Amino acid sequence: MTAGRILIGFLCLALLSGCGPAAVTVPQEGFVPIQLVAPDGRTVTVSAELARTPEEQARGLMGRTSLADDSGMLFIFPDSTVRSFWMKNTLIPLDIIFFDQAGLIVSEATMVPCPAWSETCPSSLSEGPARFALELPAGFVQREGITRHWRLTPGPWARDS
């Protein structure tokens, strides 16, 4: 080997040794990556549990004491209709985004837990027919600048429903 090749080899090793692994968001077990896309093409990926069955949807995020900043629960319904969500037995405030069949945002809201002593719990209604609803930690929508012009990119989970 020539001295030039040895020098190039050492330089390459030196450069590579300072590189750590690429930052890759790997969903937790039982979670799937959900992509939200802005009108300018910027994407936000969240790791979401899927709620497909009526039992999973009724339970939702009840009883949870925390939720990671970039995670949530995606509710997948077989049809599009006006949806109603409430916070009974839910301990943490949440943002909810409703999406139509095509993944376009119908509406969004911030929901707060119902007081334990309350006999009634207010509902959050979608402002139009929705097939998907995504619950996220409260403040997520504002922090990411999500507006009605954003969309949900349907993944394999949408076709399987």
Chimera marker file (.cmm) of the C-alpha trace (Angstrom):
<marker_set name="trace">
<marker id="1" x="0.000" y="0.000" z="0.000" r="1" g="1" b="0" radius="0.5"/>
<marker id="2" x="1.221" y="3.448" z="-0.733" r="1" g="1" b="0" radius="0.5"/>
<marker id="3" x="1.552" y="6.131" z="1.892" r="1" g="1" b="0" radius="0.5"/>
<marker id="4" x="-1.154" y="8.143" z="0.110" r="1" g="1" b="0" radius="0.5"/>
<marker id="5" x="-3.695" y="5.340" z="0.378" r="1" g="1" b="0" radius="0.5"/>
<marker id="6" x="-2.866" y="4.778" z="4.033" r="1" g="1" b="0" radius="0.5"/>
<marker id="7" x="-3.326" y="8.490" z="4.731" r="1" g="1" b="0" radius="0.5"/>
<marker id="8" x="-6.690" y="8.527" z="2.922" r="1" g="1" b="0" radius="0.5"/>
<marker id="9" x="-7.778" y="5.455" z="4.902" r="1" g="1" b="0" radius="0.5"/>
<marker id="10" x="-6.897" y="7.110" z="8.209" r="1" g="1" b="0" radius="0.5"/>
<marker id="11" x="-8.661" y="10.311" z="7.206" r="1" g="1" b="0" radius="0.5"/>
<marker id="12" x="-11.816" y="8.373" z="6.344" r="1" g="1" b="0" radius="0.5"/>
<marker id="13" x="-11.691" y="6.530" z="9.669" r="1" g="1" b="0" radius="0.5"/>
<marker id="14" x="-11.145" y="9.777" z="11.553" r="1" g="1" b="0" radius="0.5"/>
<marker id="15" x="-14.105" y="11.395" z="9.851" r="1" g="1" b="0" radius="0.5"/>
<marker id="16" x="-16.374" y="8.400" z="10.412" r="1" g="1" b="0" radius="0.5"/>
<marker id="17" x="-15.357" y="7.947" z="14.044" r="1" g="1" b="0" radius="0.5"/>
<marker id="18" x="-16.932" y="11.308" z="14.904" r="1" g="1" b="0" radius="0.5"/>
<marker id="19" x="-20.248" y="10.320" z="13.382" r="1" g="1" b="0" radius="0.5"/>
<marker id="20" x="-22.820" y="8.824" z="15.671" r="1" g="1" b="0" radius="0.5"/>
<marker id="21" x="-25.745" y="6.772" z="14.508" r="1" g="1" b="0" radius="0.5"/>
<marker id="22" x="-28.374" y="8.633" z="12.521" r="1" g="1" b="0" radius="0.5"/>
<marker id="23" x="-31.317" y="9.870" z="14.544" r="1" g="1" b="0" radius="0.5"/>
<marker id="24" x="-34.154" y="7.544" z="13.636" r="1" g="1" b="0" radius="0.5"/>
<marker id="25" x="-37.513" y="7.547" z="15.366" r="1" g="1" b="0" radius="0.5"/>
<marker id="26" x="-38.385" y="3.941" z="16.062" r="1" g="1" b="0" radius="0.5"/>
<marker id="27" x="-41.954" y="3.383" z="17.206" r="1" g="1" b="0" radius="0.5"/>
<marker id="28" x="-42.417" y="1.649" z="20.527" r="1" g="1" b="0" radius="0.5"/>
<marker id="29" x="-43.812" y="-1.884" z="20.570" r="1" g="1" b="0" radius="0.5"/>
<marker id="30" x="-47.479" y="-1.749" z="19.536" r="1" g="1" b="0" radius="0.5"/>
<marker id="31" x="-47.100" y="1.731" z="18.039" r="1" g="1" b="0" radius="0.5"/>
<marker id="32" x="-47.013" y="2.779" z="14.384" r="1" g="1" b="0" radius="0.5"/>
<marker id="33" x="-45.498" y="5.907" z="12.823" r="1" g="1" b="0" radius="0.5"/>
<marker id="34" x="-48.156" y="8.436" z="11.808" r="1" g="1" b="0" radius="0.5"/>
<marker id="35" x="-47.186" y="11.263" z="9.462" r="1" g="1" b="0" radius="0.5"/>
<marker id="36" x="-48.808" y="14.673" z="9.437" r="1" g="1" b="0" radius="0.5"/>
<marker id="37" x="-47.934" y="16.823" z="6.425" r="1" g="1" b="0" radius="0.5"/>
<marker id="38" x="-48.014" y="20.624" z="6.240" r="1" g="1" b="0" radius="0.5"/>
<marker id="39" x="-49.008" y="22.487" z="3.047" r="1" g="1" b="0" radius="0.5"/>
<marker id="40" x="-45.303" y="23.307" z="2.497" r="1" g="1" b="0" radius="0.5"/>
<marker id="41" x="-44.375" y="19.608" z="2.681" r="1" g="1" b="0" radius="0.5"/>
<marker id="42" x="-42.903" y="19.666" z="6.195" r="1" g="1" b="0" radius="0.5"/>
<marker id="43" x="-43.745" y="16.456" z="8.023" r="1" g="1" b="0" radius="0.5"/>
<marker id="44" x="-44.236" y="15.665" z="11.676" r="1" g="1" b="0" radius="0.5"/>
<marker id="45" x="-44.119" y="12.021" z="12.687" r="1" g="1" b="0" radius="0.5"/>
<marker id="46" x="-45.753" y="10.733" z="15.839" r="1" g="1" b="0" radius="0.5"/>
<marker id="47" x="-45.739" y="7.248" z="17.294" r="1" g="1" b="0" radius="0.5"/>
<marker id="48" x="-49.326" y="6.143" z="17.829" r="1" g="1" b="0" radius="0.5"/>
<marker id="49" x="-51.218" y="3.255" z="19.285" r="1" g="1" b="0" radius="0.5"/>
<marker id="50" x="-54.101" y="2.181" z="17.085" r="1" g="1" b="0" radius="0.5"/>
<marker id="51" x="-57.656" y="2.018" z="18.415" r="1" g="1" b="0" radius="0.5"/>
<marker id="52" x="-59.671" y="0.004" z="15.882" r="1" g="1" b="0" radius="0.5"/>
<marker id="53" x="-62.227" y="-1.982" z="17.852" r="1" g="1" b="0" radius="0.5"/>
<marker id="54" x="-65.137" y="-0.453" z="19.766" r="1" g="1" b="0" radius="0.5"/>
<marker id="55" x="-63.538" y="-1.713" z="22.999" r="1" g="1" b="0" radius="0.5"/>
<marker id="56" x="-60.168" y="-0.091" z="22.235" r="1" g="1" b="0" radius="0.5"/>
<marker id="57" x="-61.935" y="3.111" z="21.222" r="1" g="1" b="0" radius="0.5"/>
<marker id="58" x="-64.065" y="3.196" z="24.391" r="1" g="1" b="0" radius="0.5"/>
<marker id="59" x="-60.969" y="2.709" z="26.562" r="1" g="1" b="0" radius="0.5"/>
<marker id="60" x="-58.812" y="5.186" z="24.614" r="1" g="1" b="0" radius="0.5"/>
<marker id="61" x="-56.222" y="6.814" z="26.866" r="1" g="1" b="0" radius="0.5"/>
<marker id="62" x="-58.213" y="6.392" z="30.088" r="1" g="1" b="0" radius="0.5"/>
<marker id="63" x="-56.128" y="5.970" z="33.199" r="1" g="1" b="0" radius="0.5"/>
<marker id="64" x="-52.849" y="7.135" z="31.627" r="1" g="1" b="0" radius="0.5"/>
<marker id="65" x="-50.822" y="9.453" z="33.822" r="1" g="1" b="0" radius="0.5"/>
<marker id="66" x="-48.455" y="10.559" z="31.054" r="1" g="1" b="0" radius="0.5"/>
<marker id="67" x="-47.953" y="10.526" z="27.311" r="1" g="1" b="0" radius="0.5"/>
<marker id="68" x="-44.657" y="11.112" z="25.496" r="1" g="1" b="0" radius="0.5"/>
<marker id="69" x="-44.464" y="14.409" z="23.586" r="1" g="1" b="0" radius="0.5"/>
<marker id="70" x="-44.329" y="12.661" z="20.205" r="1" g="1" b="0" radius="0.5"/>
<marker id="71" x="-46.878" y="9.908" z="20.804" r="1" g="1" b="0" radius="0.5"/>
<marker id="72" x="-50.616" y="9.446" z="20.863" r="1" g="1" b="0" radius="0.5"/>
<marker id="73" x="-53.529" y="7.257" z="19.864" r="1" g="1" b="0" radius="0.5"/>
<marker id="74" x="-55.088" y="7.031" z="16.406" r="1" g="1" b="0" radius="0.5"/>
<marker id="75" x="-58.758" y="6.057" z="16.317" r="1" g="1" b="0" radius="0.5"/>
<marker id="76" x="-59.731" y="4.341" z="13.056" r="1" g="1" b="0" radius="0.5"/>
<marker id="77" x="-63.420" y="4.078" z="12.246" r="1" g="1" b="0" radius="0.5"/>
<marker id="78" x="-65.061" y="2.071" z="9.442" r="1" g="1" b="0" radius="0.5"/>
<marker id="79" x="-67.034" y="5.085" z="8.214" r="1" g="1" b="0" radius="0.5"/>
<marker id="80" x="-67.093" y="8.872" z="8.240" r="1" g="1" b="0" radius="0.5"/>
<marker id="81" x="-69.558" y="10.650" z="10.493" r="1" g="1" b="0" radius="0.5"/>
<marker id="82" x="-69.522" y="13.440" z="13.077" r="1" g="1" b="0" radius="0.5"/>
<marker id="83" x="-67.470" y="12.061" z="15.995" r="1" g="1" b="0" radius="0.5"/>
<marker id="84" x="-67.842" y="12.804" z="19.692" r="1" g="1" b="0" radius="0.5"/>
<marker id="85" x="-65.058" y="12.315" z="22.256" r="1" g="1" b="0" radius="0.5"/>
<marker id="86" x="-65.100" y="12.905" z="26.003" r="1" g="1" b="0" radius="0.5"/>
<marker id="87" x="-62.517" y="12.745" z="28.767" r="1" g="1" b="0" radius="0.5"/>
<marker id="88" x="-64.199" y="10.492" z="31.332" r="1" g="1" b="0" radius="0.5"/>
<marker id="89" x="-61.515" y="8.755" z="33.436" r="1" g="1" b="0" radius="0.5"/>
<marker id="90" x="-58.800" y="10.436" z="31.353" r="1" g="1" b="0" radius="0.5"/>
<marker id="91" x="-56.181" y="11.988" z="33.596" r="1" g="1" b="0" radius="0.5"/>
<marker id="92" x="-54.116" y="14.112" z="31.202" r="1" g="1" b="0" radius="0.5"/>
<marker id="93" x="-55.162" y="16.985" z="28.889" r="1" g="1" b="0" radius="0.5"/>
<marker id="94" x="-55.126" y="16.072" z="25.211" r="1" g="1" b="0" radius="0.5"/>
<marker id="95" x="-55.294" y="17.645" z="21.776" r="1" g="1" b="0" radius="0.5"/>
<marker id="96" x="-57.550" y="15.865" z="19.317" r="1" g="1" b="0" radius="0.5"/>
<marker id="97" x="-57.415" y="16.199" z="15.536" r="1" g="1" b="0" radius="0.5"/>
<marker id="98" x="-60.271" y="14.865" z="13.418" r="1" g="1" b="0" radius="0.5"/>
<marker id="99" x="-59.566" y="13.777" z="9.806" r="1" g="1" b="0" radius="0.5"/>
<marker id="100" x="-61.879" y="12.887" z="6.932" r="1" g="1" b="0" radius="0.5"/>
<marker id="101" x="-61.594" y="9.791" z="4.714" r="1" g="1" b="0" radius="0.5"/>
<marker id="102" x="-58.887" y="11.453" z="2.583" r="1" g="1" b="0" radius="0.5"/>
<marker id="103" x="-56.820" y="12.437" z="5.645" r="1" g="1" b="0" radius="0.5"/>
<marker id="104" x="-57.688" y="16.157" z="5.546" r="1" g="1" b="0" radius="0.5"/>
<marker id="105" x="-58.203" y="17.895" z="8.874" r="1" g="1" b="0" radius="0.5"/>
<marker id="106" x="-61.859" y="18.447" z="9.709" r="1" g="1" b="0" radius="0.5"/>
<marker id="107" x="-61.250" y="20.154" z="13.061" r="1" g="1" b="0" radius="0.5"/>
<marker id="108" x="-59.127" y="20.082" z="16.200" r="1" g="1" b="0" radius="0.5"/>
<marker id="109" x="-59.648" y="20.818" z="19.872" r="1" g="1" b="0" radius="0.5"/>
<marker id="110" x="-57.925" y="20.687" z="23.233" r="1" g="1" b="0" radius="0.5"/>
<marker id="111" x="-59.685" y="18.535" z="25.795" r="1" g="1" b="0" radius="0.5"/>
<marker id="112" x="-59.230" y="18.693" z="29.565" r="1" g="1" b="0" radius="0.5"/>
<marker id="113" x="-59.928" y="15.904" z="32.051" r="1" g="1" b="0" radius="0.5"/>
<marker id="114" x="-63.338" y="15.841" z="33.682" r="1" g="1" b="0" radius="0.5"/>
<marker id="115" x="-63.248" y="16.594" z="37.401" r="1" g="1" b="0" radius="0.5"/>
<marker id="116" x="-63.601" y="13.371" z="39.412" r="1" g="1" b="0" radius="0.5"/>
<marker id="117" x="-66.563" y="14.839" z="41.310" r="1" g="1" b="0" radius="0.5"/>
<marker id="118" x="-68.458" y="15.801" z="38.132" r="1" g="1" b="0" radius="0.5"/>
<marker id="119" x="-71.469" y="13.762" z="37.044" r="1" g="1" b="0" radius="0.5"/>
<marker id="120" x="-71.240" y="15.083" z="33.491" r="1" g="1" b="0" radius="0.5"/>
<marker id="121" x="-68.341" y="15.349" z="31.112" r="1" g="1" b="0" radius="0.5"/>
<marker id="122" x="-68.282" y="17.724" z="28.117" r="1" g="1" b="0" radius="0.5"/>
<marker id="123" x="-67.823" y="16.269" z="24.629" r="1" g="1" b="0" radius="0.5"/>
<marker id="124" x="-65.620" y="17.453" z="21.781" r="1" g="1" b="0" radius="0.5"/>
<marker id="125" x="-67.379" y="17.079" z="18.435" r="1" g="1" b="0" radius="0.5"/>
<marker id="126" x="-65.783" y="17.010" z="15.024" r="1" g="1" b="0" radius="0.5"/>
<marker id="127" x="-66.999" y="19.910" z="12.876" r="1" g="1" b="0" radius="0.5"/>
<marker id="128" x="-67.809" y="17.525" z="10.043" r="1" g="1" b="0" radius="0.5"/>
<marker id="129" x="-67.683" y="13.852" z="9.113" r="1" g="1" b="0" radius="0.5"/>
<marker id="130" x="-64.474" y="12.225" z="10.347" r="1" g="1" b="0" radius="0.5"/>
<marker id="131" x="-63.050" y="8.740" z="9.817" r="1" g="1" b="0" radius="0.5"/>
<marker id="132" x="-59.886" y="9.193" z="11.901" r="1" g="1" b="0" radius="0.5"/>
<marker id="133" x="-59.151" y="10.949" z="15.190" r="1" g="1" b="0" radius="0.5"/>
<marker id="134" x="-55.680" y="11.450" z="16.630" r="1" g="1" b="0" radius="0.5"/>
<marker id="135" x="-55.221" y="12.181" z="20.344" r="1" g="1" b="0" radius="0.5"/>
<marker id="136" x="-51.919" y="13.792" z="21.336" r="1" g="1" b="0" radius="0.5"/>
<marker id="137" x="-50.528" y="15.543" z="24.420" r="1" g="1" b="0" radius="0.5"/>
<marker id="138" x="-52.179" y="18.934" z="24.949" r="1" g="1" b="0" radius="0.5"/>
<marker id="139" x="-50.176" y="21.703" z="23.286" r="1" g="1" b="0" radius="0.5"/>
<marker id="140" x="-48.884" y="19.493" z="20.461" r="1" g="1" b="0" radius="0.5"/>
<marker id="141" x="-51.054" y="21.130" z="17.782" r="1" g="1" b="0" radius="0.5"/>
<marker id="142" x="-49.961" y="24.647" z="18.753" r="1" g="1" b="0" radius="0.5"/>
<marker id="143" x="-46.281" y="23.687" z="19.220" r="1" g="1" b="0" radius="0.5"/>
<marker id="144" x="-46.108" y="22.119" z="15.732" r="1" g="1" b="0" radius="0.5"/>
<marker id="145" x="-48.203" y="24.846" z="14.074" r="1" g="1" b="0" radius="0.5"/>
<marker id="146" x="-50.770" y="22.360" z="12.801" r="1" g="1" b="0" radius="0.5"/>
<marker id="147" x="-53.716" y="23.995" z="11.027" r="1" g="1" b="0" radius="0.5"/>
<marker id="148" x="-56.671" y="22.835" z="8.960" r="1" g="1" b="0" radius="0.5"/>
<marker id="149" x="-54.486" y="22.816" z="5.861" r="1" g="1" b="0" radius="0.5"/>
<marker id="150" x="-52.418" y="19.897" z="7.138" r="1" g="1" b="0" radius="0.5"/>
<marker id="151" x="-53.216" y="16.282" z="6.309" r="1" g="1" b="0" radius="0.5"/>
<marker id="152" x="-52.735" y="12.801" z="7.668" r="1" g="1" b="0" radius="0.5"/>
<marker id="153" x="-50.822" y="10.447" z="5.383" r="1" g="1" b="0" radius="0.5"/>
<marker id="154" x="-52.766" y="7.178" z="5.415" r="1" g="1" b="0" radius="0.5"/>
<marker id="155" x="-50.560" y="4.144" z="5.986" r="1" g="1" b="0" radius="0.5"/>
<marker id="156" x="-51.251" y="0.412" z="5.797" r="1" g="1" b="0" radius="0.5"/>
<marker id="157" x="-53.405" y="0.784" z="8.917" r="1" g="1" b="0" radius="0.5"/>
<marker id="158" x="-55.962" y="2.752" z="6.836" r="1" g="1" b="0" radius="0.5"/>
<marker id="159" x="-56.320" y="0.012" z="4.213" r="1" g="1" b="0" radius="0.5"/>
<marker id="160" x="-56.635" y="-2.738" z="6.838" r="1" g="1" b="0" radius="0.5"/>
<marker id="161" x="-59.670" y="-1.114" z="8.438" r="1" g="1" b="0" radius="0.5"/>
<link id1="1" id2="2" r="1" g="1" b="0" radius="0.2"/>
<link id1="2" id2="3" r="1" g="1" b="0" radius="0.2"/>
<link id1="3" id2="4" r="1" g="1" b="0" radius="0.2"/>
<link id1="4" id2="5" r="1" g="1" b="0" radius="0.2"/>
<link id1="5" id2="6" r="1" g="1" b="0" radius="0.2"/>
<link id1="6" id2="7" r="1" g="1" b="0" radius="0.2"/>
<link id1="7" id2="8" r="1" g="1" b="0" radius="0.2"/>
<link id1="8" id2="9" r="1" g="1" b="0" radius="0.2"/>
<link id1="9" id2="10" r="1" g="1" b="0" radius="0.2"/>
<link id1="10" id2="11" r="1" g="1" b="0" radius="0.2"/>
<link id1="11" id2="12" r="1" g="1" b="0" radius="0.2"/>
<link id1="12" id2="13" r="1" g="1" b="0" radius="0.2"/>
<link id1="13" id2="14" r="1" g="1" b="0" radius="0.2"/>
<link id1="14" id2="15" r="1" g="1" b="0" radius="0.2"/>
<link id1="15" id2="16" r="1" g="1" b="0" radius="0.2"/>
<link id1="16" id2="17" r="1" g="1" b="0" radius="0.2"/>
<link id1="17" id2="18" r="1" g="1" b="0" radius="0.2"/>
<link id1="18" id2="19" r="1" g="1" b="0" radius="0.2"/>
<link id1="19" id2="20" r="1" g="1" b="0" radius="0.2"/>
<link id1="20" id2="21" r="1" g="1" b="0" radius="0.2"/>
<link id1="21" id2="22" r="1" g="1" b="0" radius="0.2"/>
<link id1="22" id2="23" r="1" g="1" b="0" radius="0.2"/>
<link id1="23" id2="24" r="1" g="1" b="0" radius="0.2"/>
<link id1="24" id2="25" r="1" g="1" b="0" radius="0.2"/>
<link id1="25" id2="26" r="1" g="1" b="0" radius="0.2"/>
<link id1="26" id2="27" r="1" g="1" b="0" radius="0.2"/>
<link id1="27" id2="28" r="1" g="1" b="0" radius="0.2"/>
<link id1="28" id2="29" r="1" g="1" b="0" radius="0.2"/>
<link id1="29" id2="30" r="1" g="1" b="0" radius="0.2"/>
<link id1="30" id2="31" r="1" g="1" b="0" radius="0.2"/>
<link id1="31" id2="32" r="1" g="1" b="0" radius="0.2"/>
<link id1="32" id2="33" r="1" g="1" b="0" radius="0.2"/>
<link id1="33" id2="34" r="1" g="1" b="0" radius="0.2"/>
<link id1="34" id2="35" r="1" g="1" b="0" radius="0.2"/>
<link id1="35" id2="36" r="1" g="1" b="0" radius="0.2"/>
<link id1="36" id2="37" r="1" g="1" b="0" radius="0.2"/>
<link id1="37" id2="38" r="1" g="1" b="0" radius="0.2"/>
<link id1="38" id2="39" r="1" g="1" b="0" radius="0.2"/>
<link id1="39" id2="40" r="1" g="1" b="0" radius="0.2"/>
<link id1="40" id2="41" r="1" g="1" b="0" radius="0.2"/>
<link id1="41" id2="42" r="1" g="1" b="0" radius="0.2"/>
<link id1="42" id2="43" r="1" g="1" b="0" radius="0.2"/>
<link id1="43" id2="44" r="1" g="1" b="0" radius="0.2"/>
<link id1="44" id2="45" r="1" g="1" b="0" radius="0.2"/>
<link id1="45" id2="46" r="1" g="1" b="0" radius="0.2"/>
<link id1="46" id2="47" r="1" g="1" b="0" radius="0.2"/>
<link id1="47" id2="48" r="1" g="1" b="0" radius="0.2"/>
<link id1="48" id2="49" r="1" g="1" b="0" radius="0.2"/>
<link id1="49" id2="50" r="1" g="1" b="0" radius="0.2"/>
<link id1="50" id2="51" r="1" g="1" b="0" radius="0.2"/>
<link id1="51" id2="52" r="1" g="1" b="0" radius="0.2"/>
<link id1="52" id2="53" r="1" g="1" b="0" radius="0.2"/>
<link id1="53" id2="54" r="1" g="1" b="0" radius="0.2"/>
<link id1="54" id2="55" r="1" g="1" b="0" radius="0.2"/>
<link id1="55" id2="56" r="1" g="1" b="0" radius="0.2"/>
<link id1="56" id2="57" r="1" g="1" b="0" radius="0.2"/>
<link id1="57" id2="58" r="1" g="1" b="0" radius="0.2"/>
<link id1="58" id2="59" r="1" g="1" b="0" radius="0.2"/>
<link id1="59" id2="60" r="1" g="1" b="0" radius="0.2"/>
<link id1="60" id2="61" r="1" g="1" b="0" radius="0.2"/>
<link id1="61" id2="62" r="1" g="1" b="0" radius="0.2"/>
<link id1="62" id2="63" r="1" g="1" b="0" radius="0.2"/>
<link id1="63" id2="64" r="1" g="1" b="0" radius="0.2"/>
<link id1="64" id2="65" r="1" g="1" b="0" radius="0.2"/>
<link id1="65" id2="66" r="1" g="1" b="0" radius="0.2"/>
<link id1="66" id2="67" r="1" g="1" b="0" radius="0.2"/>
<link id1="67" id2="68" r="1" g="1" b="0" radius="0.2"/>
<link id1="68" id2="69" r="1" g="1" b="0" radius="0.2"/>
<link id1="69" id2="70" r="1" g="1" b="0" radius="0.2"/>
<link id1="70" id2="71" r="1" g="1" b="0" radius="0.2"/>
<link id1="71" id2="72" r="1" g="1" b="0" radius="0.2"/>
<link id1="72" id2="73" r="1" g="1" b="0" radius="0.2"/>
<link id1="73" id2="74" r="1" g="1" b="0" radius="0.2"/>
<link id1="74" id2="75" r="1" g="1" b="0" radius="0.2"/>
<link id1="75" id2="76" r="1" g="1" b="0" radius="0.2"/>
<link id1="76" id2="77" r="1" g="1" b="0" radius="0.2"/>
<link id1="77" id2="78" r="1" g="1" b="0" radius="0.2"/>
<link id1="78" id2="79" r="1" g="1" b="0" radius="0.2"/>
<link id1="79" id2="80" r="1" g="1" b="0" radius="0.2"/>
<link id1="80" id2="81" r="1" g="1" b="0" radius="0.2"/>
<link id1="81" id2="82" r="1" g="1" b="0" radius="0.2"/>
<link id1="82" id2="83" r="1" g="1" b="0" radius="0.2"/>
<link id1="83" id2="84" r="1" g="1" b="0" radius="0.2"/>
<link id1="84" id2="85" r="1" g="1" b="0" radius="0.2"/>
<link id1="85" id2="86" r="1" g="1" b="0" radius="0.2"/>
<link id1="86" id2="87" r="1" g="1" b="0" radius="0.2"/>
<link id1="87" id2="88" r="1" g="1" b="0" radius="0.2"/>
<link id1="88" id2="89" r="1" g="1" b="0" radius="0.2"/>
<link id1="89" id2="90" r="1" g="1" b="0" radius="0.2"/>
<link id1="90" id2="91" r="1" g="1" b="0" radius="0.2"/>
<link id1="91" id2="92" r="1" g="1" b="0" radius="0.2"/>
<link id1="92" id2="93" r="1" g="1" b="0" radius="0.2"/>
<link id1="93" id2="94" r="1" g="1" b="0" radius="0.2"/>
<link id1="94" id2="95" r="1" g="1" b="0" radius="0.2"/>
<link id1="95" id2="96" r="1" g="1" b="0" radius="0.2"/>
<link id1="96" id2="97" r="1" g="1" b="0" radius="0.2"/>
<link id1="97" id2="98" r="1" g="1" b="0" radius="0.2"/>
<link id1="98" id2="99" r="1" g="1" b="0" radius="0.2"/>
<link id1="99" id2="100" r="1" g="1" b="0" radius="0.2"/>
<link id1="100" id2="101" r="1" g="1" b="0" radius="0.2"/>
<link id1="101" id2="102" r="1" g="1" b="0" radius="0.2"/>
<link id1="102" id2="103" r="1" g="1" b="0" radius="0.2"/>
<link id1="103" id2="104" r="1" g="1" b="0" radius="0.2"/>
<link id1="104" id2="105" r="1" g="1" b="0" radius="0.2"/>
<link id1="105" id2="106" r="1" g="1" b="0" radius="0.2"/>
<link id1="106" id2="107" r="1" g="1" b="0" radius="0.2"/>
<link id1="107" id2="108" r="1" g="1" b="0" radius="0.2"/>
<link id1="108" id2="109" r="1" g="1" b="0" radius="0.2"/>
<link id1="109" id2="110" r="1" g="1" b="0" radius="0.2"/>
<link id1="110" id2="111" r="1" g="1" b="0" radius="0.2"/>
<link id1="111" id2="112" r="1" g="1" b="0" radius="0.2"/>
<link id1="112" id2="113" r="1" g="1" b="0" radius="0.2"/>
<link id1="113" id2="114" r="1" g="1" b="0" radius="0.2"/>
<link id1="114" id2="115" r="1" g="1" b="0" radius="0.2"/>
<link id1="115" id2="116" r="1" g="1" b="0" radius="0.2"/>
<link id1="116" id2="117" r="1" g="1" b="0" radius="0.2"/>
<link id1="117" id2="118" r="1" g="1" b="0" radius="0.2"/>
<link id1="118" id2="119" r="1" g="1" b="0" radius="0.2"/>
<link id1="119" id2="120" r="1" g="1" b="0" radius="0.2"/>
<link id1="120" id2="121" r="1" g="1" b="0" radius="0.2"/>
<link id1="121" id2="122" r="1" g="1" b="0" radius="0.2"/>
<link id1="122" id2="123" r="1" g="1" b="0" radius="0.2"/>
<link id1="123" id2="124" r="1" g="1" b="0" radius="0.2"/>
<link id1="124" id2="125" r="1" g="1" b="0" radius="0.2"/>
<link id1="125" id2="126" r="1" g="1" b="0" radius="0.2"/>
<link id1="126" id2="127" r="1" g="1" b="0" radius="0.2"/>
<link id1="127" id2="128" r="1" g="1" b="0" radius="0.2"/>
<link id1="128" id2="129" r="1" g="1" b="0" radius="0.2"/>
<link id1="129" id2="130" r="1" g="1" b="0" radius="0.2"/>
<link id1="130" id2="131" r="1" g="1" b="0" radius="0.2"/>
<link id1="131" id2="132" r="1" g="1" b="0" radius="0.2"/>
<link id1="132" id2="133" r="1" g="1" b="0" radius="0.2"/>
<link id1="133" id2="134" r="1" g="1" b="0" radius="0.2"/>
<link id1="134" id2="135" r="1" g="1" b="0" radius="0.2"/>
<link id1="135" id2="136" r="1" g="1" b="0" radius="0.2"/>
<link id1="136" id2="137" r="1" g="1" b="0" radius="0.2"/>
<link id1="137" id2="138" r="1" g="1" b="0" radius="0.2"/>
<link id1="138" id2="139" r="1" g="1" b="0" radius="0.2"/>
<link id1="139" id2="140" r="1" g="1" b="0" radius="0.2"/>
<link id1="140" id2="141" r="1" g="1" b="0" radius="0.2"/>
<link id1="141" id2="142" r="1" g="1" b="0" radius="0.2"/>
<link id1="142" id2="143" r="1" g="1" b="0" radius="0.2"/>
<link id1="143" id2="144" r="1" g="1" b="0" radius="0.2"/>
<link id1="144" id2="145" r="1" g="1" b="0" radius="0.2"/>
<link id1="145" id2="146" r="1" g="1" b="0" radius="0.2"/>
<link id1="146" id2="147" r="1" g="1" b="0" radius="0.2"/>
<link id1="147" id2="148" r="1" g="1" b="0" radius="0.2"/>
<link id1="148" id2="149" r="1" g="1" b="0" radius="0.2"/>
<link id1="149" id2="150" r="1" g="1" b="0" radius="0.2"/>
<link id1="150" id2="151" r="1" g="1" b="0" radius="0.2"/>
<link id1="151" id2="152" r="1" g="1" b="0" radius="0.2"/>
<link id1="152" id2="153" r="1" g="1" b="0" radius="0.2"/>
<link id1="153" id2="154" r="1" g="1" b="0" radius="0.2"/>
<link id1="154" id2="155" r="1" g="1" b="0" radius="0.2"/>
<link id1="155" id2="156" r="1" g="1" b="0" radius="0.2"/>
<link id1="156" id2="157" r="1" g="1" b="0" radius="0.2"/>
<link id1="157" id2="158" r="1" g="1" b="0" radius="0.2"/>
<link id1="158" id2="159" r="1" g="1" b="0" radius="0.2"/>
<link id1="159" id2="160" r="1" g="1" b="0" radius="0.2"/>
<link id1="160" id2="161" r="1" g="1" b="0" radius="0.2"/>
</marker_set>
